[in-house]
Amino acid sequence: MRGRGRGEAGRRGRRIALLVAAPFLWAAALAAPADAQTFVDQGNTITGTLSNGDTFTLTENDGTFTIAAQGPQPFSITGTFTTNVGAGGITQLVLTGTETIGNTTQQLNCTLNIGNGTFSETGQCGQFQIGAPGTTPLAASIAGTSHATVRAQVQSMINILSNRIGSISRDIAQSRGGGDQQSSSRPASYSGISAGTAAKDWGVWADGSGSYLRNDSSVAAFRGYGVTTLTGIDYVYRDTWVAGFTGGYVRTDVAVAALQGSKVSQGAALGPYLSYIINDHFTIDGIFTYNRLSNDSGGISPSSFTSNRYTTALNLNAFWESHSIKWTGTFGYAYALELPNASAPASLGGVPTTVHYGAFSVGGEAAYPIGKFEPYIPLTFQYETTQTRDGTGNVGVLIGLGARYQIQDTIKAGFQVITEELRTHSQNVTGSANLRVTF
């Protein structure tokens, strides 16, 4: 096999170059002999030991493929990779040797089929994962967890900001109307506008939320939590425009099964928001936020890098009152783009390189004022327009329970609990509390 592979590989101009992505992991190669700490290139055959995280690059006429070995620590493979040329320009990289995980060993006879921009694996390949970065189960899990992290953080921020903007705009819209839009027996909800009270143009608010996050898919199983804290200040101009600015902090910390460790994404959030009160029943608002994030992973693929996330959202809101129930309807779209910096590792930690998240939302709430107390039920249908990547579905329904309390004409407090349903292999339960003061 080796002789035939060497001649054909030479004619096709193949070459194999060893790259060590994580040199410190050589210490995990328990079964490696003293003289096998690096690969020996013998034409089309390389012999040596692979530890978890080690990579080598195969350069073909149609592209370059980086092969990454990944598995539980301590872990090593001692054996031989032999290059053979298959039909249709496919190169077969055959691994024969011994896999060692702790004190357990087994024989390997694994064939990697590489070429024409594709990668596949057949045969006895053991418990470790070997493949082109971005195609292995570990790489897919890292990419999926990153996508789920973006979704959870964006949903939390947009939910907080949309609620704050919607509450202010609704109060202004209903305070301008008459008839069933504003009852003279109670205040017009929670922006500090009430019968006989001068309108307050400035407002400050704070909102904090915590989430339980879980994914039980075969792609990106994880379990953990998320935290979002935002504060803001806004100004009402002629009962027509609301302009404000928000700043805060977001964090998700999840234990990833494939990673055998945690993945943490955290950082600052800031940006402007704007709302236009069309008439007594309709408003439109826009949101932009910027996040500067640090991303840290542990376990069998440790990495640390920063990223920049840009999020925009646009919502159309409708308000009306019927039989003492205040109804709110919302239709909107949110989109987020996250870009890591150049320090993201190219082999494992750098997956994914870019995260896209976009979703349509249709929903609203039904509120029933009882004096200064206003309980409500929020319900939102979401359809994710981008590829989910974390093994979950594109459809989710957010349903919950909340309440607001008018402490004074200028002070309003509230809480809310929301759970996401119908999204397959996913659970997201969020509780939040908020306070708004106008002056």
C-alpha positions in Angstrom: 0.0 0.0 0.0 2.7 2.4 0.9 4.8 1.8 -2.2 1.8 2.2 -4.6 0.7 5.4 -2.7 4.2 6.9 -2.7 4.5 6.6 -6.5 1.1 7.9 -7.3 1.3 10.7 -4.7 4.6 11.8 -6.2 3.2 12.0 -9.7 0.2 14.1 -8.5 2.4 16.5 -6.6 1.0 15.8 -3.1 2.8 16.9 0.0 2.1 16.6 3.8 3.4 19.2 6.3 3.1 18.8 10.0 1.7 21.7 12.0 1.5 21.6 15.8 -1.5 23.7 16.9 -1.1 23.1 20.7 2.4 22.0 21.6 1.7 21.8 25.3 -0.7 18.9 24.6 2.2 16.6 23.7 2.4 15.9 27.4 -0.9 14.1 27.2 0.5 11.4 24.8 0.9 8.7 27.5 1.8 5.9 25.1 4.2 7.8 22.9 7.7 6.5 22.8 10.5 9.0 23.5 11.6 9.2 19.8 8.0 9.7 18.5 7.3 13.2 19.7 7.1 14.6 16.1 6.0 13.1 12.8 8.7 11.8 10.4 7.9 12.7 6.8 8.8 9.7 4.5 7.4 10.8 1.1 3.7 9.9 1.3 3.9 8.4 4.8 4.2 10.1 8.2 4.8 8.3 11.4 4.6 9.6 14.9 2.1 10.5 17.7 -0.9 12.8 17.6 -2.2 14.3 20.9 -5.5 16.0 21.4 -5.5 19.3 19.5 -2.6 18.5 17.2 -3.1 19.2 13.5 -1.3 18.7 10.2 -2.1 20.1 6.8 -2.6 18.2 3.5 -2.1 20.4 0.5 -3.9 19.2 -2.6 -4.2 20.6 -6.1 -7.8 21.7 -5.3 -7.1 23.2 -1.9 -5.6 22.8 1.5 -7.2 20.7 4.3 -6.1 21.0 7.9 -6.7 17.7 9.8 -7.3 18.1 13.5 -7.3 15.3 16.1 -9.7 15.8 19.0 -10.6 13.6 21.9 -10.8 13.4 25.7 -7.7 14.1 27.7 -5.3 12.3 28.2 -5.3 11.0 24.7 -2.8 10.0 22.0 -2.6 8.1 18.7 0.6 6.3 17.7 0.8 5.0 14.2 1.2 5.8 10.5 -0.7 8.0 8.0 -0.4 6.7 4.4 -1.5 8.7 1.4 -3.2 6.9 -1.5 -4.7 8.4 -4.6 -8.3 7.3 -5.2 -10.7 7.8 -8.1 -11.9 11.2 -9.2 -9.1 13.1 -7.6 -10.0 11.9 -4.0 -7.0 11.4 -1.8 -7.3 8.6 0.8 -5.3 9.2 4.0 -5.2 5.9 5.8 -4.4 5.9 9.6 -3.2 2.6 11.1 -2.0 2.5 14.6 -3.1 2.5 18.3 -5.3 4.9 20.1 -4.7 5.4 23.8 -7.2 7.0 26.1 -6.1 6.8 29.7 -5.2 3.2 30.3 -7.3 1.9 27.4 -5.9 1.1 24.0 -7.5 -0.1 20.7 -6.3 -0.7 17.1 -7.3 1.8 14.4 -7.7 1.5 10.7 -9.3 4.7 9.6 -9.6 6.1 6.1 -10.0 9.9 5.5 -11.3 10.7 2.0 -10.2 14.2 1.0 -10.6 16.1 -2.2 -12.8 18.2 -4.5 -13.6 20.4 -1.5 -15.0 17.6 0.6 -14.0 15.5 3.6 -15.3 12.2 4.9 -14.2 9.5 7.3 -14.8 5.7 7.2 -13.5 2.6 9.0 -12.4 2.0 12.6 -11.6 5.5 13.8 -11.8 5.0 17.5 -13.4 7.3 20.0 -11.5 10.4 19.0 -12.6 12.8 16.3 -10.5 13.5 13.3 -11.5 15.7 10.5 -11.2 19.1 8.8 -11.8 22.0 11.3 -15.4 23.0 11.0 -16.5 19.4 10.1 -15.8 17.5 13.3 -18.4 17.1 15.9 -16.4 19.2 18.4 -16.1 22.0 15.8 -19.9 21.8 15.1 -20.6 21.9 18.8 -18.5 25.1 19.2 -20.2 26.7 16.3 -23.6 25.7 17.5 -23.0 26.9 21.1 -21.7 30.2 19.8 -24.9 30.7 17.7 -27.1 29.8 20.7 -25.2 32.3 22.8 -25.8 35.0 20.3 -29.5 34.1 20.1 -29.9 34.2 23.9 -28.1 37.5 24.4 -29.8 39.2 21.4 -33.3 38.0 22.5 -32.7 39.3 26.0 -31.4 42.7 25.0 -34.1 43.2 22.3 -36.9 42.1 24.7 -35.7 44.6 27.4 -35.3 47.5 25.0 -38.6 46.8 23.1 -40.5 46.7 26.3 -39.0 49.9 27.6 -39.5 51.8 24.3 -43.0 50.3 23.8 -44.1 51.3 27.3 -43.0 54.9 26.9 -44.5 55.2 23.4 -47.7 53.6 24.4 -48.3 56.0 27.3 -47.6 59.0 25.0 -49.9 57.7 22.3 -52.8 56.9 24.6 -52.4 60.1 26.6 -53.0 62.0 23.3 -56.1 60.1 22.5 -59.6 60.1 23.9 -62.5 57.7 24.3 -61.5 54.1 25.2 -57.8 54.9 24.8 -57.5 56.6 28.1 -59.7 56.1 31.1 -60.0 59.2 33.3 -60.3 57.0 36.4 -56.7 55.7 36.2 -53.3 56.8 35.0 -52.2 56.1 31.4 -49.9 53.3 32.6 -46.3 53.7 33.4 -44.4 56.7 32.1 -45.4 59.2 34.7 -48.3 60.6 32.6 -51.5 60.7 34.5 -54.7 62.9 34.6 -53.9 66.3 35.9 -50.1 65.7 35.9 -47.7 67.5 33.7 -45.9 65.3 31.2 -42.3 64.4 32.1 -39.9 64.6 29.2 -36.9 62.8 30.7 -36.7 59.3 31.9 -34.1 56.9 33.3 -34.6 53.2 33.7 -32.8 50.0 34.7 -33.5 46.4 33.9 -31.9 43.2 35.0 -32.6 39.6 33.8 -31.3 36.1 34.4 -31.8 33.1 32.1 -31.6 29.3 32.4 -30.3 27.9 29.1 -30.2 24.3 28.0 -29.7 22.5 24.7 -30.1 18.7 24.4 -29.4 18.2 20.7 -26.7 15.9 19.3 -25.0 18.9 17.7 -24.4 21.3 20.6 -25.6 20.0 23.9 -25.0 22.4 26.8 -26.4 23.7 30.0 -25.9 27.0 31.8 -27.1 30.6 32.4 -27.2 34.0 31.0 -27.3 37.5 32.6 -28.3 40.8 31.0 -28.3 44.2 32.8 -29.2 47.4 30.9 -29.8 51.0 32.0 -30.9 53.9 29.8 -31.9 57.5 29.6 -34.4 59.0 27.1 -36.1 62.2 26.1 -39.7 62.8 24.8 -39.9 65.5 22.1 -43.3 67.1 21.6 -45.1 63.8 22.4 -44.0 62.6 19.0 -40.4 61.3 19.3 -38.6 59.3 21.9 -34.8 59.3 21.7 -32.6 57.4 24.1 -29.3 55.7 24.8 -28.6 52.5 26.7 -25.6 50.8 28.2 -25.0 47.6 30.1 -23.5 44.2 30.4 -24.2 40.7 29.0 -22.9 37.3 30.0 -23.6 33.7 29.1 -21.8 30.8 30.8 -22.6 27.3 29.6 -21.0 23.8 30.1 -20.6 22.2 26.7 -20.7 18.4 26.6 -18.5 18.0 23.6 -16.0 20.5 24.9 -15.9 18.8 28.3 -15.6 22.3 29.7 -17.3 25.7 29.8 -17.8 28.4 27.2 -18.1 32.0 28.4 -19.1 35.0 26.4 -19.3 38.4 28.2 -18.9 42.1 27.6 -20.3 45.6 27.4 -23.4 46.6 25.5 -24.4 50.1 24.3 -26.3 51.9 21.7 -29.1 54.4 20.8 -32.8 53.8 20.3 -35.6 55.9 18.7 -39.4 55.8 18.5 -41.9 57.7 16.5 -45.5 58.0 17.7 -47.5 57.9 14.5 -50.9 58.5 16.1 -53.0 57.3 19.1 -52.8 53.7 18.0 -49.5 53.1 16.2 -45.8 53.6 16.9 -42.6 52.5 15.2 -39.2 52.1 16.9 -35.6 51.3 15.9 -32.8 49.9 18.0 -29.0 49.6 17.5 -26.6 48.0 20.0 -22.9 47.3 19.9 -21.3 44.6 22.0 -17.6 44.2 22.7 -17.2 40.6 23.9 -14.6 38.3 25.4 -15.0 34.6 24.5 -13.3 32.0 26.6 -13.5 28.2 26.3 -12.0 25.5 28.5 -12.0 21.7 28.3 -10.3 19.9 25.5 -10.2 22.9 23.2 -9.1 26.0 25.3 -9.2 29.3 23.5 -9.6 33.0 24.3 -10.4 35.8 21.9 -12.6 38.9 21.5 -15.4 39.8 19.1 -17.6 42.6 18.0 -21.3 42.2 17.7 -23.7 44.6 15.9 -27.4 44.3 16.4 -30.3 46.2 14.8 -34.1 45.8 15.3 -37.2 47.5 13.9 -40.7 47.2 15.4 -44.2 48.4 14.5 -46.5 48.5 17.5 -50.3 48.9 17.8 -52.3 49.7 20.9 -56.0 49.5 21.7 -58.3 48.9 24.6 -61.4 46.8 24.8 -63.6 45.7 27.7 -61.0 47.1 30.2 -58.2 45.0 28.6 -55.2 46.9 27.1 -54.0 45.1 24.0 -50.6 45.6 22.4 -49.5 44.1 19.1 -46.0 44.1 17.7 -44.4 43.0 14.4 -40.6 43.3 14.1 -37.3 42.0 12.8 -33.9 41.7 14.5 -30.5 41.0 13.0 -27.1 40.5 14.6 -23.6 40.0 13.2 -20.7 38.9 15.4 -17.1 39.1 14.1 -14.2 37.7 16.1 -10.8 39.4 16.0 -7.6 38.0 14.5 -6.6 36.4 17.7 -9.2 33.7 17.4 -7.3 30.3 16.9 -7.5 29.0 13.4 -8.0 25.3 14.2 -10.5 24.8 17.0 -11.2 27.9 19.0 -11.7 30.0 15.9 -14.8 28.1 15.0 -17.1 29.7 14.1 -15.4 32.6 12.3 -18.6 34.7 12.0 -22.1 34.4 13.6 -25.3 35.6 11.9 -28.6 35.7 13.7 -31.9 37.1 12.3 -35.5 36.5 13.4 -39.0 37.8 12.7 -41.3 38.4 15.7 -45.1 38.7 15.8 -46.9 39.0 19.1 -48.0 41.3 21.9 -49.6 41.3 25.3 -52.9 41.6 27.1 -52.9 43.7 30.2 -55.7 44.2 32.8 -55.2 47.3 35.0 -56.3 47.0 38.6 -55.7 50.5 40.1 -52.0 51.0 40.2 -51.3 47.3 39.6 -51.3 46.0 36.0 -50.8 42.2 35.4 -50.2 41.2 31.8 -49.6 38.1 29.6 -46.9 38.4 26.9 -47.0 36.1 23.8 -44.6 36.3 20.9 -44.1 34.0 17.9 -40.5 34.0 16.4 -39.2 32.6 13.2 -35.4 32.5 12.8 -34.4 33.3 9.3 -30.7 32.3 9.6 -29.4 28.8 9.9 -29.6 27.8 13.6 -26.4 25.7 13.7 -27.1 24.4 17.2 -29.4 21.5 16.3 -32.6 23.4 17.3 -35.6 24.5 15.2 -36.3 27.8 13.6 -39.6 28.3 15.4 -40.0 29.5 18.9 -42.9 30.8 21.0 -42.2 33.1 24.0 -45.0 33.1 26.6 -45.0 34.3 30.1 -46.5 36.4 32.9 -45.7 39.9 34.1 -46.9 42.8 36.2 -46.3 46.5 36.6 -46.9 48.7 39.6 -47.2 52.5 39.6 -45.4 53.4 42.8 -45.8 57.1 42.2 -46.8 59.2 39.2 -43.1 59.3 38.2 -41.9 55.9 39.4 -42.9 52.6 37.9 -41.6 49.1 38.7 -42.2 45.7 37.0 -41.2 42.1 36.7 -41.7 39.4 34.0 -41.0 35.7 33.6 -40.9 34.2 30.0 -40.2 30.7 28.8 -39.5 29.8 25.2 -41.6 26.9 23.9 -41.8 24.8 20.6 -38.1 25.4 19.7 -36.9 21.8 19.5 -34.0 20.7 21.7 -33.9 24.0 23.5 -35.0 25.5 26.8 -34.7 29.2 27.7 -36.4 30.5 30.9 -35.9 34.2 31.7 -36.9 36.3 34.7 -36.4 40.0 34.8 -37.2 43.1 36.9 -37.2 46.8 36.0 -37.6 50.3 37.3 -38.4 53.6 35.5 -38.3 57.1 36.8 -39.4 60.2 34.9 -38.6 63.8 35.6 
